Amino acid sequence: APALFNAIADAAVTKLDKFNSQDLANTTWAFATASVEAPALFNAIAAAALTKLDGFNPQDIANTTWAFATAGVEAPVLFNAIADAA
């Protein structure tokens, strides 16, 4: 399974501009739920989420913040932007 998640992470990073808010949330949620470390993916998703934050619904925000916290990935810029938008 780690090889599969690594392949998914590598592919996802190159396609994040095509992801919508739910895609971003679901991807972080899946990695956190599976306890797979993917800091480069999480950092790239944090940056992508900043540009798409207005498209996040409450569930997307909850899933994304939960995933970052569960994975132990700090994303203060993203979390501050979420707090400012609330």
Secondary structure, DSSP 8 states (H G I E B T S, - for coil): -HHHHHHHHHHHHTTGGG--HHHHHHHHHHHHHTT---HHHHHHHHHHHHHHGGG--HHHHHHHHHHHHHHT---HHHHHHHHHH-
